[in-house]
């Protein structure tokens, strides 16, 4: 059986962390999307009613 060694450079490690963080952020945005849409629509409706 061969021994496999994996070396990570600091740059690769930081890129990996940023990719993980970005994926988590995107998942949170998608999860909260209905609430965000409702909030934007509510503000838009209030603005339309205030200007007309």
Residue, then its C-alpha position, 0 to 999 in steps of 0.5 A: x500500500x502506497x502512502x499518499x501525502x497531500x500538501x496545501x499551500x496557504x493560498x489554496x487553503x484560503x481559496x478553499x475557505x472562501x469557496x466554502x464561505x461563499x457556498x454557505x452564504x448562497x445557501x442562507x440567501x436562498x433559504x431566506x429568499x421568500x422573506x427578502x422578497x416579501x420585505x422588498x414588496x412591502x417597501x415598494x407597496x408603501x412607497x407606491x401608496x405614499x407617492x400616489 
